[in-house]
Amino acid sequence: MAPGFIVQIASAIFDCSAPDLAACPDESLPEFAFIGRSNAGKSSLLNLLAGQDGLARVSAVPGFTKLLNFFTVNQSWRLVDLPGYGFAEGAKKNRARFNQAVLHYLKNRTNLCLVFALIDSGLPPQEPDLAFVDWLAGNAVPFVLVFTKTDKEAPATIQANIAAFKAAISAWFEQPPACFTSSATKAQGRPELLGVIEEAMSAIQAESKQTAASSHSLTRSPQALRKSRPDRSRPW
């Protein structure tokens, strides 16, 4: 990938919402999922990445997203808006149901390429975030960390919170996960995050070409590519 180059988004459209893994769209396209605690700025970040303010619905009510929402980008890959963990609204049984749907998706969705785990940079390390990162690592789900809302607190506070979070998880990894920062309000972080997606898509295309050359196969699915990556902290 050329320095400074990021994937160009020509189109981004809502595909569908799914209450569980069985209702998700087919697995023909690579998927990049976004998840975080309620009010971590997930929908705002998705809109920033897509370049469309109204693509993912932003609500003042934490936990508004209760379904797995799929958006097809450039007709070739998907952004996935996952329900936040720890949201307060709704019946307890519904919270459990949707959390279970997220876990099933993360563990069993074979075309899932990467999870963007969103952390509110304005807060010191929170137990739900730490527990979720521990779960991702324990289940070998490829992910990167995105510290959001960097415009909401003083830079020194932001840096201290990020450093504290990294220190809290450092013992869990031989190689720590890649970390990024973002601010939807200031449109900060978009090139870096789209660069991660571009890198992943380039790896999928290169793997497909290599497989086609060696076995005369037309393509190799993103499912097979994901299964071949043992490095859970950086899958490419």
C-alpha positions in Angstrom: 0.0 0.0 0.0 1.4 3.4 -1.0 2.1 5.8 2.0 -0.9 8.0 2.6 -3.2 6.0 0.4 -6.6 5.0 1.8 -9.5 3.1 0.2 -11.8 5.4 -1.7 -15.5 5.0 -0.8 -17.6 5.4 -3.9 -20.8 4.0 -2.3 -22.0 2.9 1.1 -25.6 1.6 1.4 -27.6 0.0 4.2 -27.9 -3.7 3.5 -30.0 -5.2 6.3 -30.4 -5.6 10.1 -30.2 -9.1 11.7 -31.3 -10.2 15.2 -28.9 -13.2 15.1 -26.3 -15.0 13.1 -28.8 -17.0 11.1 -30.4 -13.8 9.8 -27.1 -12.2 8.6 -26.5 -11.8 4.9 -24.5 -14.3 2.9 -20.8 -14.6 3.6 -19.6 -13.6 0.1 -18.1 -10.2 1.2 -15.4 -9.4 3.7 -16.7 -7.7 6.8 -15.3 -5.2 9.3 -17.2 -5.0 12.5 -17.4 -2.1 15.0 -18.3 -2.5 18.6 -17.8 -0.7 22.0 -19.5 0.2 25.2 -22.7 2.2 24.8 -22.0 5.8 24.1 -18.4 5.1 22.8 -19.2 7.0 19.6 -19.6 4.0 17.3 -22.3 5.2 14.9 -20.6 8.6 14.6 -17.4 6.9 13.7 -19.1 4.7 11.1 -20.6 7.8 9.5 -17.2 9.5 9.4 -15.6 6.5 7.7 -18.3 6.2 5.2 -18.5 9.9 4.5 -22.2 9.9 5.1 -23.7 11.6 8.2 -26.9 9.6 8.2 -25.6 6.1 7.3 -25.6 4.8 10.8 -28.2 6.3 13.1 -26.8 8.3 16.0 -28.9 8.4 19.1 -28.6 10.3 22.4 -29.9 7.2 24.1 -27.1 4.8 25.0 -27.6 1.3 23.6 -29.9 2.4 20.8 -28.4 -0.2 18.4 -29.9 -3.5 19.2 -29.5 -5.4 15.9 -26.5 -6.3 13.8 -26.6 -3.7 11.1 -24.8 -4.3 7.7 -23.6 -1.7 5.3 -22.2 -2.6 1.9 -19.3 -0.4 0.7 -18.2 -0.2 -2.9 -20.2 -3.3 -3.6 -17.2 -5.3 -2.4 -17.0 -5.3 1.5 -19.2 -4.5 4.5 -19.1 -2.4 7.6 -21.0 -4.0 10.5 -22.5 -2.0 13.3 -22.7 -4.3 16.3 -24.8 -3.6 19.4 -22.8 -2.0 22.2 -22.2 -4.1 25.3 -23.4 -2.8 28.7 -26.3 -0.7 27.4 -29.0 0.2 29.9 -32.3 0.4 28.0 -34.6 -2.5 27.2 -35.6 -5.7 29.0 -32.9 -7.7 30.6 -33.8 -10.8 28.5 -33.4 -8.7 25.4 -30.0 -7.4 26.4 -28.9 -11.0 27.0 -30.3 -12.1 23.7 -28.5 -9.4 21.6 -25.3 -9.8 23.5 -25.4 -13.5 22.7 -26.1 -12.7 19.1 -22.9 -10.6 19.1 -20.8 -13.4 20.6 -22.1 -15.8 18.0 -21.3 -13.4 15.2 -17.8 -12.7 16.5 -17.0 -16.4 17.1 -18.6 -18.0 14.0 -18.9 -15.4 11.2 -16.3 -16.9 8.8 -16.0 -13.8 6.6 -15.3 -11.5 9.5 -11.9 -10.0 8.8 -11.3 -7.6 11.6 -13.1 -6.1 14.7 -12.6 -2.4 15.6 -13.0 -2.3 19.4 -13.9 1.2 20.4 -12.7 2.6 23.7 -13.8 6.0 25.1 -10.5 7.8 25.5 -12.0 10.3 28.0 -12.3 7.6 30.6 -9.8 5.6 32.6 -9.8 1.8 31.9 -13.3 0.5 32.4 -13.9 -3.1 33.4 -16.4 -3.9 30.6 -13.9 -2.8 28.0 -11.1 -4.8 29.6 -13.3 -7.8 29.9 -14.3 -7.6 26.2 -10.7 -7.2 25.0 -9.8 -10.2 27.1 -12.7 -12.2 25.5 -11.5 -11.2 22.0 -8.0 -12.3 22.7 -9.1 -15.5 24.3 -11.2 -16.4 21.3 -8.6 -15.4 18.7 -10.8 -12.8 17.1 -8.6 -10.4 15.1 -9.1 -6.8 16.3 -7.6 -3.4 16.7 -8.3 -0.8 19.4 -9.8 2.6 18.5 -9.7 5.2 21.3 -12.6 7.6 20.4 -13.7 11.1 21.4 -10.2 12.5 21.6 -11.6 16.0 21.4 -13.6 15.7 24.6 -10.8 16.0 27.2 -7.4 17.6 27.6 -4.7 15.9 25.5 -2.8 15.0 28.7 -5.8 13.2 30.1 -6.4 11.4 26.8 -2.8 10.2 26.7 -2.9 9.1 30.3 -6.1 7.1 29.8 -4.7 5.4 26.7 -1.4 4.6 28.4 -3.3 3.1 31.4 -5.4 0.9 29.1 -2.4 -0.4 27.2 -0.7 -1.1 30.5 -3.7 -3.0 31.8 -3.8 -5.4 28.9 -0.1 -5.6 28.2 0.4 -9.0 29.9 -2.2 -10.6 27.7 -0.3 -10.4 24.5 3.1 -11.2 23.1 2.5 -8.6 20.5 0.1 -5.8 21.6 -2.9 -5.0 19.3 -2.6 -2.0 17.0 -4.1 1.1 18.5 -5.6 4.2 16.8 -7.3 7.4 17.9 -10.3 9.1 16.4 -12.6 12.1 16.8 -15.8 12.1 14.8 -16.4 15.7 15.7 -13.0 16.8 14.3 -13.0 14.2 11.5 -9.7 12.8 12.9 -8.6 9.2 12.4 -10.4 8.4 9.2 -7.3 8.0 6.9 -5.7 5.7 9.4 -8.7 3.4 9.9 -9.5 3.3 6.2 -5.9 2.4 5.7 -6.3 -0.6 7.9 -9.3 -1.8 5.8 -7.4 -1.1 2.6 -4.5 -3.2 3.9 -6.8 -6.0 4.7 -8.6 -5.9 1.4 -5.2 -5.9 -0.4 -4.2 -9.0 1.6 -7.4 -10.8 0.6 -6.8 -9.9 -3.1 -3.2 -11.0 -3.0 -4.1 -14.3 -1.3 -6.8 -14.9 -3.9 -4.4 -14.3 -6.8 -1.8 -16.6 -5.2 -4.3 -19.4 -4.7 -5.6 -19.0 -8.3 -2.1 -19.2 -9.7 -1.2 -22.3 -7.7 -4.5 -24.3 -7.9 -6.3 -22.7 -10.9 -9.0 -21.7 -8.5 -10.9 -18.5 -9.5 -11.0 -17.1 -6.0 -10.3 -17.8 -2.4 -13.0 -16.8 0.0 -12.4 -14.4 2.9 -13.6 -17.3 5.1 -10.6 -19.3 4.2 -8.2 -16.3 4.4 -9.3 -15.5 8.0 -8.8 -19.2 9.1 -5.2 -19.0 7.9 -4.2 -16.1 10.1 -3.0 -17.2 13.6 -1.9 -13.8 14.8 -4.9 -12.5 16.7 -3.4 -9.1 17.4 -2.7 -8.2 13.8 -4.2 -10.5 11.2 -2.4 -9.2 8.2 
